[in-house]
Amino acid sequence: MPLRAVVLIALTAVLAVAGCGLVSSSGTFEKATLPSGETPLKGAKIVVTSKSFTEGVILGKITATYLAAAGADVTDLTGAPGSASSRQAQLNGDADILWEYTGTAWVNYHGNTETISDPHLLWEKVRDVELKDHDLVWLPPANFNDTYAFASSTPTAKRLGVTSLSDVAKLPVADRTFCVDDEFYSRPDGFKPMLEKYGMPLGAPNGVPLNNVTRMDAGVIYTSTAKSSPCNFGEVYTTDGRVKNLDLVVLDDDKKFFLPYSGTAVVRGEIMKRYPQLAELLGTISQRLTNDVMINLNARVDIDGEDPATVAYDWLKSEKLIN
């Protein structure tokens, strides 16, 4: 069994990539080999970046670890602050691979307001416009969707008999209490139109009265929801590790209001042409990633305090993708 050594990429503590100000988080991932011993990416030089939030970093570390095991010389620029720096680095050609979300590209990058509830159709539209406008290849998405949702504590879900947002709309007005953050409250595809979609408009006597809504920091929402105080239902992200840790019940968006945010590996067209084997290698990762997998991986970092590089290595090892 090969030694689990940590690969240290030769990066300075603050590395500014030309034109985008990209900063490396740590530049470390764990060394591994493929079980077959083959090196299909031998000689390839690949730069992997990611956004700075937990899930993005984990996906970046998984990618860096696996592609290095396949023989690539990988530069790890995971953990770029904010969405813009990692995205701009890829657009500039300073980074080659980035995990993105279909909903993010559709709304934030291309300014679309149409809600497309079919995940595959949304991916196709994003894939086509990104290839045309930016020569970015959006590979088939993974089997997880990190979108908005509402959740309740397990005791509250049982007490009120709810499993979906339509069930919430059938509750007495006094039980329709919500915790949301300011951004979700005010965004055009957020809280108010969601309530209208489900027939309980904000501010209406028979909908959701204004005093039934508490606006708070996104991080506090999870614990408030778990305590069912001051709200029965809280805004969450579907793959957040706190969903599992706090034993929350995620309610079904049965009317398909929320836009899919399917996690997708995005590769610069030039790099994909140079190393076409990336499609199969990244597909091997994507097909194994589900909501439950991401919840567990995110929880190991956010709840248990583990290093994303270790979490990425352990998951690849458990899937028998590396030695």
C-alpha positions in Angstrom: 0.0 0.0 0.0 1.5 3.3 -1.0 2.4 5.9 1.6 -0.3 8.5 2.3 1.9 11.5 1.7 0.6 15.0 1.4 1.4 16.6 -1.9 2.7 20.2 -1.3 2.3 22.3 -4.4 4.9 25.0 -4.8 2.7 28.0 -4.1 3.3 31.0 -2.0 1.0 31.7 0.9 -0.7 34.4 -1.1 -0.7 33.6 -4.8 -2.3 36.2 -7.1 -3.0 34.7 -10.5 -2.7 37.3 -13.3 -5.8 39.2 -14.1 -8.1 37.7 -11.4 -6.5 37.9 -8.0 -7.1 34.2 -7.3 -5.7 33.1 -3.9 -4.9 29.5 -3.1 -6.5 28.0 0.0 -3.7 25.6 0.9 -2.6 23.9 -2.3 -2.5 20.5 -0.6 -4.1 17.1 -1.4 -3.2 13.6 -0.6 -1.1 11.4 -2.9 -2.6 8.3 -4.3 -2.5 5.9 -7.3 -5.2 4.2 -9.4 -6.0 0.6 -8.4 -4.9 -0.5 -11.9 -1.6 1.3 -11.6 -2.3 3.0 -14.9 -1.5 6.7 -15.5 -3.9 7.8 -18.3 -3.0 11.5 -17.6 0.7 11.1 -17.6 2.3 14.3 -18.8 -0.8 16.4 -18.4 -0.6 19.7 -16.5 -3.9 20.6 -15.0 -5.0 23.5 -12.7 -8.0 22.7 -10.4 -9.8 25.5 -8.7 -12.9 25.8 -6.5 -15.1 28.2 -4.7 -14.3 28.8 -1.0 -17.4 27.2 0.6 -17.1 23.7 2.1 -18.8 21.7 -0.7 -16.8 23.5 -3.4 -13.5 22.8 -1.7 -14.3 19.1 -1.1 -15.2 18.7 -4.8 -12.0 20.4 -5.8 -9.9 18.2 -3.5 -11.6 15.0 -4.9 -10.8 16.2 -8.4 -7.2 17.1 -7.7 -6.6 13.9 -5.8 -8.1 11.6 -8.4 -6.6 13.3 -11.5 -3.1 13.3 -9.8 -3.6 9.6 -9.1 -4.3 9.2 -12.8 -0.8 10.7 -13.5 -1.5 14.4 -14.0 0.7 17.1 -12.6 -2.1 19.0 -10.7 -1.9 22.5 -9.4 -4.3 22.9 -6.5 -6.0 26.3 -6.4 -9.1 25.2 -4.4 -10.8 27.6 -2.0 -10.8 30.7 -4.2 -12.6 33.5 -2.2 -16.1 34.2 -3.6 -17.6 32.8 -6.8 -16.2 35.4 -9.1 -12.5 34.7 -8.6 -12.7 31.0 -9.5 -15.0 31.6 -12.4 -12.8 34.4 -13.7 -9.7 32.3 -13.4 -11.3 29.7 -15.6 -12.5 32.3 -18.1 -9.0 33.8 -18.2 -7.4 30.4 -18.8 -5.6 30.5 -15.4 -7.6 27.5 -14.1 -8.7 24.4 -16.1 -11.4 22.6 -14.0 -14.0 24.0 -11.7 -17.2 22.4 -10.2 -20.1 24.6 -10.9 -23.9 24.6 -10.5 -26.4 24.7 -13.3 -28.7 27.2 -11.5 -25.7 29.5 -10.7 -24.8 29.7 -14.4 -28.4 30.1 -15.6 -29.2 33.0 -13.2 -26.0 34.6 -12.1 -23.7 34.2 -15.1 -26.3 34.5 -17.9 -29.0 36.6 -16.3 -32.0 34.3 -17.0 -35.2 34.6 -15.0 -37.1 31.7 -16.4 -37.3 28.8 -13.9 -36.6 25.5 -15.6 -37.5 22.7 -13.2 -36.2 19.8 -15.3 -32.6 19.3 -14.2 -31.5 17.7 -17.5 -33.1 20.4 -19.6 -31.5 23.1 -17.5 -28.1 21.4 -17.9 -28.5 21.2 -21.6 -29.3 24.9 -21.9 -26.4 25.8 -19.7 -24.1 23.4 -21.5 -24.9 24.9 -24.9 -24.6 28.6 -24.0 -21.4 28.0 -22.0 -19.7 26.2 -24.9 -20.8 28.8 -27.4 -20.0 31.9 -25.3 -16.9 30.7 -23.3 -15.7 27.4 -24.8 -16.4 25.8 -21.4 -17.4 22.1 -21.4 -20.1 21.3 -18.9 -19.8 17.5 -18.5 -23.0 15.5 -17.5 -23.9 16.6 -14.0 -23.5 14.6 -10.8 -26.5 13.1 -9.0 -26.8 15.8 -6.4 -28.7 19.0 -6.3 -27.5 21.7 -3.9 -30.6 23.9 -4.1 -32.8 25.9 -1.7 -35.3 24.0 0.4 -37.3 24.3 3.6 -36.9 22.0 6.5 -38.4 21.3 9.9 -37.3 19.4 13.0 -38.3 15.8 13.0 -40.7 16.2 15.9 -42.3 19.1 14.3 -42.7 17.3 10.9 -44.4 14.4 12.8 -46.6 16.6 14.9 -47.8 18.7 12.0 -47.9 15.8 9.6 -45.9 17.5 6.8 -43.6 16.1 4.2 -44.0 18.7 1.5 -44.5 22.4 1.0 -48.1 21.7 -0.2 -48.7 20.2 3.2 -47.5 23.4 4.9 -50.0 25.4 2.8 -52.8 23.2 4.3 -51.8 24.0 7.9 -53.5 26.6 10.1 -52.1 30.1 9.5 -50.6 30.1 13.0 -48.4 27.1 12.2 -47.0 28.6 9.0 -43.9 30.2 10.6 -40.7 30.6 8.7 -37.0 31.5 9.2 -35.2 33.0 6.2 -32.2 35.1 5.5 -32.3 38.6 4.0 -31.0 37.6 0.6 -33.5 34.8 0.1 -36.3 37.0 1.4 -35.7 39.7 -1.2 -34.5 37.9 -4.3 -36.9 37.7 -7.2 -36.8 33.9 -7.3 -36.9 33.6 -3.5 -39.3 33.6 -0.6 -42.2 35.7 -1.8 -42.8 34.1 -5.2 -42.4 30.6 -3.5 -45.2 31.4 -1.1 -47.4 32.6 -4.0 -46.6 29.4 -5.9 -48.0 27.4 -3.0 -51.0 29.6 -2.5 -50.0 31.3 0.8 -48.9 34.8 -0.2 -46.8 36.8 2.1 -48.8 39.4 4.1 -52.2 37.9 3.3 -54.4 37.1 6.3 -54.9 33.5 5.0 -51.4 33.2 3.6 -48.3 34.0 5.7 -48.6 37.1 7.9 -45.5 39.2 8.1 -45.1 38.5 11.8 -44.9 34.8 11.0 -41.5 35.4 9.3 -38.2 35.9 11.1 -35.3 37.1 9.1 -31.9 36.0 10.5 -28.4 35.0 9.5 -28.3 31.9 7.4 -26.2 30.0 9.9 -28.6 30.6 12.7 -31.5 29.3 10.7 -30.5 25.7 11.1 -30.3 25.7 14.9 -33.6 27.7 15.1 -35.3 25.2 12.9 -34.0 22.3 14.9 -35.5 24.0 18.0 -38.7 24.9 16.2 -38.3 28.4 17.6 -39.1 31.0 16.5 -40.1 29.1 13.4 -41.5 25.7 12.3 -39.8 25.9 8.9 -36.4 27.1 8.0 -34.6 27.9 4.7 -31.8 25.4 4.1 -29.5 24.0 1.4 -30.3 20.5 0.4 -26.7 19.1 0.8 -25.7 21.0 3.9 -24.1 18.8 6.5 -26.2 20.4 9.3 -29.4 18.8 7.8 -28.1 15.4 9.0 -26.4 16.6 12.1 -29.5 18.3 13.4 -31.9 15.6 12.2 -33.9 18.0 10.0 -36.6 16.9 7.6 -36.3 18.5 4.2 -39.7 19.2 2.7 -40.5 18.1 -0.8 -40.8 21.0 -3.3 -43.7 19.1 -4.9 -44.7 22.0 -7.2 -41.1 22.3 -8.5 -40.6 26.0 -7.6 -36.8 25.9 -6.9 -34.4 25.9 -9.8 -32.1 22.9 -9.9 -28.5 23.5 -8.8 -26.9 20.3 -10.2 -23.2 20.0 -9.4 -21.2 19.8 -12.6 -17.5 19.5 -13.5 -16.7 22.2 -16.0 -13.5 22.0 -18.1 -12.0 24.5 -20.4 -12.5 23.5 -24.0 -8.8 23.6 -24.9 -7.9 21.3 -22.0 -10.7 18.9 -22.9 -9.4 18.6 -26.5 -5.9 18.1 -25.2 -6.9 15.5 -22.6 -10.2 13.9 -23.8 -9.8 11.1 -21.2 -10.9 13.7 -18.6 -14.5 13.1 -19.6 -14.4 9.5 -18.4 -12.4 10.2 -15.3 -14.6 13.0 -14.1 -17.7 11.0 -15.1 -16.4 8.3 -12.8 -16.6 10.8 -9.9 -19.8 12.4 -10.9 -21.9 9.2 -11.1 -21.1 8.4 -7.5 -22.0 11.7 -6.0 -25.5 12.0 -4.5 -27.3 14.3 -2.0 -26.6 11.8 0.8 -23.0 11.5 -0.1 -22.5 15.3 -0.2 -24.4 15.8 3.1 -22.1 13.2 4.8 -18.9 14.7 3.3 -19.9 18.3 4.1 -20.7 17.2 7.7 -17.3 15.7 8.2 -15.8 19.1 7.5 -18.3 21.5 9.0 -19.4 19.4 12.0 -16.5 17.1 12.7 -13.8 19.6 11.8 -11.9 17.3 9.4 -9.6 18.5 6.6 -11.3 18.6 3.2 -8.2 16.9 1.7 -8.5 14.0 4.0 -12.2 13.8 3.5 -11.7 13.7 -0.3 -9.0 11.0 0.0 -11.1 8.8 2.3 -14.1 9.0 0.0 -12.2 8.1 -3.1 -10.6 5.3 -1.1 -14.0 4.0 0.1 -15.2 4.0 -3.5 -12.2 1.9 -4.5 -11.2 4.6 -7.0 -7.7 5.0 -5.6 -5.0 3.1 -3.6 
